[in-house]
Amino acid sequence: MRQYINWKTYLILVALAIVGTSLLYTNKLAAELEEEEKKGVHHLVEGLKTMATATDPNATQFAATVVDANETIPLILTDEHDEVLYTSNIDSSRLKRNKDYLNEQIVDYKAQNRVIVMDYGFGKQKIYYGESYLLTQLRYYPYIQLGIIFLFLFVVLVALTSAHRSLQNQVWVGMSKETAHQLGTPLSSIEAWLELLKDNEANTEAVAEMQKDLDRLKLVADRFGKVGSTPKLVEENLIERLRFMTEYMQKRAPSKVTIAMDSPENNIPVNMSGPLFDWVVENLIRNALDAMDGKGRIDIKVTNRHDHVNIDVCDTGKGMPKHQVAKIFNPGYTTKKRGWGLGLSLARRIIQKYHHGSIFVKTSEPGKGTTFRITLKHEHKK
């Protein structure tokens, strides 16, 4: 997963480098083109001056040729009071739509200091000039390019993320089905041996507890064998299931560990897949037991809200630093010497994908313990 994230980061950095280089180069070209256009405007001014003052017909004709050669730079010639005398390369369609377009352009050019004052001895005139269409497009081009590249990156990342999730789904389904398949044979054997033990009345209590374990394993194996298909959610009393898991795990916990449940209500109906939800709670409790070294306390606190219910699993174990909390749900990440690091990842998948809820680390502090929170939606009863 880390390599995948880094690969996406490198892709974005490369794209930014390309856009940054293009932006710098395009701005350089725009600056050079702007300088050339300014020189062109000054040549036009000289041409107009020559046309107004020269007595040589050839000089006048040459100056007129220079002036007429301008087909790109917008020009507005005014008197000293900004009354328009002549225009060149002005968008006629905009003039038709907006009668004040020329005045607006004059104000805009004046603000940009794009004006040249001419004095031929018989009154001052002003030439206001703008940017050619090519220069304007050149200035906007890098940003358009930036938008296109980021749009392309977005599409690529969405496609890669979708493919990654699809592959992850296939891995989860394959592992779950294989686990269920591998559990099938030993479970059948255990069930057969358990039937033999039932004949011995001295083992009645132990056999009853073993039967509970076997039944739970069979339920979990059956549900894992159907991973990939959407589980059927049935309305159940959340409190009853949590009480069952509390009692079930208390009997299997070390003698110096207390597992307690606190709920202000006795009946909170929630749509759920019972075996999968039980497995999630069991996984959280077992992780808490592993973090407490044989002694401590685990509290399961239920808080009922208007449209959801919060289940907090709190322990007095070792706790986790922030960098571990950020990775705790990543597939393959584990703080134990043994284990695959898939339990919490699968728990999150069960809660989020199948139950449309959420599971996260609410609080954790080294030496003080950890609190996991599960949030499930439910219909509010009036």
Secondary structure, 3 states (H helix, E strand, C coil): CHHHHHHHHHHHHHHHHHHHHHHHHHHHHHHHHHHHHHHHHHHHHHHHHHHHHCCCHHHHHHHHHHHHCCCCCCEEEEECCCCEEEEECCCHHHHHHCCCHHHHHHHHHHHCCCEEEEECCCCEEEEEECCCHHHHHHHHHHHHHHHHHHHHHHHHHHHHHHHHHHHHHHHHHHHHHHHHHHHHHHHHHHHHHHHHHCCCHHHHHHHHHHHHHHHHHHHHHHHHHCCCCCCCCEEEEHHHHHHHHHHHHHHHCCCEEEEEEECCCCCCEEEECHHHHHHHHHHHHHHHHHCCCCEEEEEEEEEECCCEEEEEEEECCCCCCHHHHCCCCCCCCCCCCCCCCCHHHHHHHHHHHHCCCEEEEEEEECCCEEEEEEEEECCCCC
